[in-house]
Structure formats: structure tokens, C-alpha cells
């Protein structure tokens, strides 16, 4: 997936790679990632740092705000393409 800074807290998803962990987890363009595991995400750099600290293949929980304002918890396994 690719993400950029947004006006508020979080990282705005601008692209989801198919296949890829974000796609498998259910991320869609326009979602805002607010947390990865227990790590708060304030911007795209925070998200990149949080992902870099994860173990490939080990599932993590993403806290996501969808474009319609609803929140959802998604599970993704960084580094694993299915």
C-alpha cells in the first residue's frame, strides 16, 4: 500500500497493491490508518516506521477510519503476499 499525510492524525491510503497484505486485510483507497498495533499513527512517516518494526509474516492489527467516518480493526501480515 502507499500512504500520504492527511490533514488530521493518521496516514491516508492512496493506493493498495494487489496482491498484498493491505489488500488481503481489506484496506481500500481513502482509508486513514490511525494505528498499527499499539503504535499511534500521526502521519505517513509514523506508519512507515511502525511497519518497519514489525516482523514479516506476523499479523498486526490496523485501526482504520473509512471515508464514511466509520472505524474498523483489520488484521494484516506485513511482508506476506497472498
DSSP file (Angstrom, degrees, kcal/mol; ACC not computed):
  #  RESIDUE AA STRUCTURE BP1 BP2  ACC     N-H-->O    O-->H-N    N-H-->O    O-->H-N    TCO  KAPPA ALPHA  PHI   PSI    X-CA   Y-CA   Z-CA
    1    1 A X              0   0    0      0, 0.0     2,-0.4     0, 0.0    15,-0.2   0.000 360.0 360.0 360.0 160.2    0.0    0.0    0.0
    2    2 A X  E     -A   15   0A   0     13,-2.6    12,-2.6     2,-0.0    13,-1.5  -0.982 360.0-176.9-125.4 139.2    1.0    3.6   -0.4
    3    3 A X  E     -A   13   0A   0     -2,-0.4     2,-0.3    10,-0.3    10,-0.2  -0.962   7.9-168.8-138.0 152.7    0.1    6.3    2.1
    4    4 A X  E     -A   12   0A   0      8,-2.3     8,-2.5    -2,-0.3     2,-0.0  -0.843  39.4 -78.5-131.2 168.7    0.5   10.1    2.5
    5    5 A X  E     -A   11   0A   0     -2,-0.3     2,-0.2     6,-0.2     6,-0.2  -0.341  44.6-155.9 -65.6 151.3    0.0   12.6    5.2
    6    6 A X        -     0   0    0      4,-0.8     4,-0.1     2,-0.5    38,-0.1  -0.731  31.5-100.5-121.0 172.8   -3.6   13.7    5.8
    7    7 A X  S    S+     0   0    0     -2,-0.2     2,-0.1     2,-0.1     3,-0.1   0.814 106.2  27.6 -67.4 -30.4   -5.0   17.0    7.4
    8    8 A X  S    S-     0   0    0      1,-0.3    -2,-0.5     0, 0.0     2,-0.1  -0.290 114.8 -44.4-111.9-160.7   -5.6   15.3   10.7
    9    9 A X  S    S+     0   0    0     -2,-0.1    -1,-0.3    -4,-0.1    33,-0.2  -0.376  97.5  43.2 -68.6 149.8   -4.0   12.4   12.5
   10   10 A X  S    S-     0   0    0     31,-0.2    -4,-0.8    24,-0.1     2,-0.5  -0.420  84.0 -80.1 111.1 175.5   -3.3    9.2   10.5
   11   11 A X  E     -AB   5  33A   0     22,-1.7    22,-2.7    32,-0.2     2,-0.4  -0.987  38.1-133.2-122.2 123.1   -1.9    8.2    7.1
   12   12 A X  E     -AB   4  32A   0     -8,-2.5    -8,-2.3    -2,-0.5     2,-0.6  -0.628  16.8-132.6 -80.2 123.9   -4.2    8.4    4.1
   13   13 A X  E     +A    3   0A   0     18,-3.2    17,-3.0    -2,-0.4   -10,-0.3  -0.666  31.8 169.0 -77.9 119.3   -4.1    5.3    1.9
   14   14 A X  E     +     0   0A   0    -12,-2.6     2,-0.3    -2,-0.6   -11,-0.2   0.568  66.0  18.1-107.6 -14.0   -3.7    6.4   -1.7
   15   15 A X  E     -A    2   0A   0    -13,-1.5   -13,-2.6    13,-0.1     2,-0.5  -0.974  57.3-158.2-156.5 143.5   -3.0    3.0   -3.3
   16   16 A X        -     0   0    0     -2,-0.3     2,-0.3   -15,-0.2    13,-0.1  -0.989  23.8-133.2-124.6 121.4   -3.4   -0.6   -2.3
   17   17 A X        -     0   0    0     -2,-0.5     6,-0.6     2,-0.0     2,-0.5  -0.557  23.2-120.2 -79.0 134.4   -1.2   -3.2   -4.1
   18   18 A X  S    S+     0   0    0     -2,-0.3     2,-0.1     1,-0.2     3,-0.0  -0.977  99.7  24.9-117.6 119.9   -3.0   -6.3   -5.4
   19   19 A X  S    S+     0   0    0     -2,-0.5     2,-0.3     1,-0.1    -1,-0.2   0.667 102.8 109.7 -77.9 163.3   -1.9   -8.8   -4.3
   20   20 A X  S  > S-     0   0    0     -2,-0.1     4,-2.5     1,-0.1     5,-0.2  -0.925  77.2 -92.1 175.9 165.1   -0.5   -7.5   -1.0
   21   21 A X  H  > S+     0   0    0     -2,-0.3     4,-2.1     1,-0.2     6,-0.2   0.877 121.3  50.9 -61.3 -39.9   -1.0   -7.5    2.8
   22   22 A X  H  >>S+     0   0    0      2,-0.2     5,-2.6     1,-0.2     4,-1.2   0.911 111.9  47.2 -65.1 -42.0   -3.2   -4.3    2.7
   23   23 A X  H  45S+     0   0    0     -6,-0.6     3,-0.5     1,-0.2    -2,-0.2   0.928 112.0  50.1 -63.3 -45.8   -5.4   -5.7    0.0
   24   24 A X  H  <5S+     0   0    0     -4,-2.5    -1,-0.2     1,-0.2    -2,-0.2   0.864 109.7  51.8 -61.6 -36.3   -5.8   -9.0    1.9
   25   25 A X  H  <5S-     0   0    0     -4,-2.1    50,-0.3    -5,-0.2    -1,-0.2   0.750 122.1-105.5 -73.2 -23.4   -6.6   -7.2    5.1
   26   26 A X  T  <5 +     0   0    0     -4,-1.2    -3,-0.2    -3,-0.5    -2,-0.1   0.551  62.4 156.1 109.6  10.4   -9.4   -5.2    3.4
   27   27 A X      < -     0   0    0     -5,-2.6     2,-0.3    -6,-0.2    -1,-0.3  -0.419  19.1-170.6 -66.7 144.2   -7.7   -1.7    3.1
   28   28 A X    >   -     0   0    0     -2,-0.1     3,-2.2   -13,-0.0   -15,-0.2  -0.946  35.2 -83.0-132.5 156.8   -9.1    0.5    0.3
   29   29 A X  T 3  S+     0   0    0     -2,-0.3   -15,-0.2     1,-0.3    38,-0.1  -0.341 116.6  35.4 -57.1 134.4   -8.0    3.8   -1.2
   30   30 A X  T 3  S+     0   0    0    -17,-3.0    -1,-0.3     1,-0.4   -16,-0.1   0.181  85.5 126.8 102.3 -16.4   -9.3    6.6    1.0
   31   31 A X    <   -     0   0    0     -3,-2.2   -18,-3.2   -18,-0.1     2,-0.5  -0.391  52.4-141.2 -67.9 153.0   -8.9    4.8    4.3
   32   32 A X  E     -BC  12  65A   0     33,-2.4    33,-2.7   -20,-0.2     2,-0.6  -0.980   7.6-142.3-118.2 120.3   -6.9    6.5    7.0
   33   33 A X  E     +BC  11  64A   0    -22,-2.7   -22,-1.7    -2,-0.5    31,-0.2  -0.727  23.7 173.6 -82.7 120.1   -4.7    4.3    9.2
   34   34 A X  E     +     0   0A   0     29,-3.2     7,-3.1    -2,-0.6     2,-0.3   0.702  63.5   5.7 -99.5 -26.6   -4.8    5.6   12.7
   35   35 A X  E     -DC  40  63A   0     28,-1.3    28,-2.5     5,-0.3     2,-0.5  -0.989  49.8-152.7-157.1 149.8   -2.7    2.9   14.5
   36   36 A X  E >  S-DC  39  62A   0      3,-2.3     3,-1.9    -2,-0.3     2,-0.3  -0.963  79.7 -43.0-124.1 110.8   -0.7   -0.1   13.7
   37   37 A X  T 3  S-     0   0    0     24,-3.9    26,-0.1    -2,-0.5    23,-0.0  -0.557 124.5 -26.7  64.8-129.0   -0.8   -2.5   16.7
   38   38 A X  T 3  S+     0   0    0     -2,-0.3     2,-0.6    -3,-0.1    -1,-0.3   0.343 115.6 106.1 -96.1   5.7   -0.4   -0.3   19.8
   39   39 A X  E <   -D   36   0A   0     -3,-1.9    -3,-2.3     8,-0.0     2,-0.1  -0.778  68.1-134.7 -93.5 119.5    1.5    2.4   17.9
   40   40 A X  E     -D   35   0A   0     -2,-0.6     2,-0.6    -5,-0.2    -5,-0.3  -0.454  14.0-144.8 -68.5 141.2   -0.4    5.6   17.1
   41   41 A X        +     0   0    0     -7,-3.1   -31,-0.2     1,-0.1     3,-0.1  -0.939  27.9 165.5-113.1 111.8    0.0    6.9   13.5
   42   42 A X        -     0   0    0     -2,-0.6   -36,-0.3   -33,-0.2     2,-0.3   0.683  69.5  -5.3 -95.9 -22.0    0.0   10.6   13.2
   43   43 A X  S  > S-     0   0    0    -34,-0.2     4,-1.7   -38,-0.1   -32,-0.2  -0.932  83.6 -82.9-159.1 178.5    1.4   10.8    9.6
   44   44 A X  H  > S+     0   0    0     -2,-0.3     4,-2.4     1,-0.2     5,-0.2   0.845 123.8  56.4 -63.1 -34.3    2.8    8.6    6.8
   45   45 A X  H  > S+     0   0    0      2,-0.2     4,-2.4     1,-0.2    -1,-0.2   0.901 105.0  52.1 -64.8 -40.1    6.3    8.6    8.3
   46   46 A X  H  > S+     0   0    0     -3,-0.2     4,-2.5     2,-0.2    -1,-0.2   0.910 109.8  49.7 -60.0 -42.0    4.9    7.2   11.6
   47   47 A X  H  X S+     0   0    0     -4,-1.7     4,-2.6     2,-0.2     5,-0.2   0.929 110.1  49.8 -63.8 -45.4    3.2    4.4    9.5
   48   48 A X  H  X S+     0   0    0     -4,-2.4     4,-2.2     1,-0.2    -2,-0.2   0.909 112.5  47.6 -60.0 -42.9    6.4    3.6    7.7
   49   49 A X  H  X S+     0   0    0     -4,-2.4     4,-1.0     2,-0.2    -1,-0.2   0.914 112.0  49.7 -64.9 -42.5    8.4    3.4   10.9
   50   50 A X  H >< S+     0   0    0     -4,-2.5     3,-0.5     1,-0.2     4,-0.4   0.910 111.7  48.0 -64.4 -42.1    5.7    1.2   12.6
   51   51 A X  H >< S+     0   0    0     -4,-2.6     3,-1.5     1,-0.2    -1,-0.2   0.896 106.9  57.1 -64.9 -39.6    5.7   -1.2    9.6
   52   52 A X  H 3< S+     0   0    0     -4,-2.2    -1,-0.2     1,-0.3    -2,-0.2   0.754 104.3  53.8 -64.8 -22.6    9.5   -1.3    9.6
   53   53 A X  T << S+     0   0    0     -4,-1.0    -1,-0.3    -3,-0.5    -2,-0.2   0.513  91.2  95.9 -89.1  -5.5    9.4   -2.5   13.2
   54   54 A X  S <  S-     0   0    0     -3,-1.5     2,-0.5    -4,-0.4     5,-0.1  -0.464  79.6-114.6 -83.3 158.4    7.0   -5.4   12.5
   55   55 A X    >   -     0   0    0      3,-0.1     3,-2.2    -2,-0.1    23,-0.1  -0.799  38.0-105.8 -90.5 129.4    8.2   -9.0   11.9
   56   56 A X  T 3  S+     0   0    0     -2,-0.5    23,-0.2     1,-0.3     3,-0.1  -0.287 104.6  13.7 -54.9 132.6    7.4  -10.2    8.3
   57   57 A X  T 3  S+     0   0    0     21,-2.8     2,-0.7     1,-0.2    -1,-0.3   0.259  95.0 118.7  86.5 -12.5    4.5  -12.6    8.4
   58   58 A X    <   -     0   0    0     -3,-2.2    20,-0.5    20,-0.3    -1,-0.2  -0.786  67.3-123.0 -90.5 117.4    3.4  -11.8   11.9
   59   59 A X        -     0   0    0     -2,-0.7     2,-0.3    18,-0.2    18,-0.3  -0.248  30.5-174.0 -62.0 141.8   -0.1  -10.4   11.9
   60   60 A X  E     - E   0  76A   0     16,-3.1    16,-2.5   -23,-0.0     2,-0.5  -0.917  24.7-114.4-129.7 158.5   -0.8   -6.9   13.3
   61   61 A X  E     - E   0  75A   0     -2,-0.3   -24,-3.9    14,-0.2     2,-0.5  -0.824  23.6-157.6 -97.4 131.1   -4.0   -5.0   13.9
   62   62 A X  E     -CE  36  74A   0     12,-3.5    12,-2.5    -2,-0.5     2,-0.6  -0.910   8.0-147.4-104.2 131.4   -4.6   -1.8   11.9
   63   63 A X  E     -CE  35  73A   0    -28,-2.5   -29,-3.2    -2,-0.5   -28,-1.3  -0.904  29.4-176.2 -96.4 121.1   -7.0    0.7   13.3
   64   64 A X  E     -CE  33  72A   0      8,-2.9     8,-2.5    -2,-0.6     2,-0.5  -0.932  26.2-153.7-126.4 139.7   -8.6    2.3   10.2
   65   65 A X  E     -CE  32  71A   0    -33,-2.7   -33,-2.4    -2,-0.4     6,-0.2  -0.967  24.5-144.0-107.9 122.5  -11.1    5.1    9.6
   66   66 A X    >   -     0   0    0      4,-3.2     3,-2.3    -2,-0.5   -35,-0.1  -0.326  28.8-100.7 -80.0 167.0  -13.0    4.7    6.4
   67   67 A X  T 3  S+     0   0    0      1,-0.3    -1,-0.1   -38,-0.1   -36,-0.1   0.778 123.0  58.5 -59.0 -28.2  -14.1    7.6    4.1
   68   68 A X  T 3  S-     0   0    0      2,-0.1    -1,-0.3     1,-0.0     3,-0.1   0.443 121.4-106.6 -83.8   2.1  -17.6    7.4    5.6
   69   69 A X  S <  S+     0   0    0     -3,-2.3    -2,-0.1     1,-0.3     2,-0.1   0.265  77.3 130.6  95.6 -11.8  -16.2    8.0    9.1
   70   70 A X        -     0   0    0     -5,-0.1    -4,-3.2     1,-0.0     2,-0.3  -0.418  49.1-136.4 -74.5 152.9  -16.7    4.5   10.5
   71   71 A X  E     +E   65   0A   0     -6,-0.2     2,-0.3    -3,-0.1    -6,-0.2  -0.825  23.2 177.6-109.9 150.5  -13.8    2.8   12.2
   72   72 A X  E     -E   64   0A   0     -8,-2.5    -8,-2.9    -2,-0.3     2,-0.5  -0.994  26.4-132.5-149.5 149.5  -12.7   -0.8   11.8
   73   73 A X  E     -E   63   0A   0     -2,-0.3     2,-0.3   -10,-0.2   -10,-0.2  -0.929  29.5-174.6-103.9 124.0   -9.9   -3.0   13.0
   74   74 A X  E     -E   62   0A   0    -12,-2.5   -12,-3.5    -2,-0.5     2,-0.5  -0.870  17.9-136.9-117.5 151.4   -8.2   -5.0   10.3
   75   75 A X  E     +E   61   0A   0     -2,-0.3     2,-0.3   -50,-0.3   -14,-0.2  -0.931  27.1 172.8-109.9 130.6   -5.5   -7.7   10.5
   76   76 A X  E     -E   60   0A   0    -16,-2.5   -16,-3.1    -2,-0.5     2,-0.6  -0.974  28.7-145.9-135.7 149.6   -2.6   -7.7    8.2
   77   77 A X    >   -     0   0    0     -2,-0.3     3,-1.7   -18,-0.3   -18,-0.2  -0.849  28.6-140.2-114.2  91.8    0.6   -9.7    7.9
   78   78 A X  T 3  S+     0   0    0     -2,-0.6   -21,-2.8   -20,-0.5   -20,-0.3  -0.180  83.7  21.4 -54.0 139.3    3.3   -7.3    6.6
   79   79 A X  T 3  S+     0   0    0    -23,-0.2     2,-0.5     1,-0.2    -1,-0.3   0.462  98.1 108.9  84.9   0.8    5.6   -8.8    4.1
   80   80 A X    <   -     0   0    0     -3,-1.7     2,-0.5   -22,-0.1    -3,-0.2  -0.952  50.0-163.6-115.9 121.2    3.3  -11.6    3.1
   81   81 A X              0   0    0     -2,-0.5   -63,-0.0     1,-0.1   -60,-0.0  -0.896 360.0 360.0-104.9 125.8    1.6  -11.5   -0.3
   82   82 A X              0   0    0     -2,-0.5    -1,-0.1   -62,-0.1   -64,-0.0   0.365 360.0 360.0-123.2 360.0   -1.4  -13.8   -0.8
